[in-house]
Amino acid sequence: MDPALVLSILALLSGFALRYWINRRKFYRRSPLGAEGFSSYEKSVVISFLERIGKWIAYILIIFGLLLYWSYSRQKKEKEKEVPIEIQNLK
């Protein structure tokens, strides 16, 4: 397997997993009325900030994975085009 393909799959999976994990934590922190429950103001600020940073990291990983996959597919198409030219030169 091509390293670009493996890295793109890993980046996509980790990005989606990070988003899922953050959203799941946020969901289970909510009360039946829909308000998030924190034990203190400081925890609220720190956790919200870390989750915001985590979501940005997840978005960056997803975009990075998509770009790597796009470059892998472009390289694969270029290699497929080059093979017939080389075979014709050998004949």
C-alpha positions, 0 to 999 in steps of 0.5 A: 500500500502507498504511504499517502493512502495509509496516512490519508485513511489514518488522518480521516479516521482520527479526525472523525473519531475526535469529533465523535468523542467530543460531541459524545462528551458534550451530549452526555454532559447535558441535563434533561432540560438541555443545559450543560452541567459543570461543577465550576466556572473554571471547569466550564471555561477550560473544557469548552476551550479544549473542546473548541481546540480539539474540534479545530484539530479534527477539522484540520485532520479531516482536510489533511486526509482528504488532500492526501487522498486526492493527491494519491488518486492523482498520482495513481492516475498519472502512473496509469497513463505513463505505463502504456507509453513505456510499453509502446516504447519497448515494442 
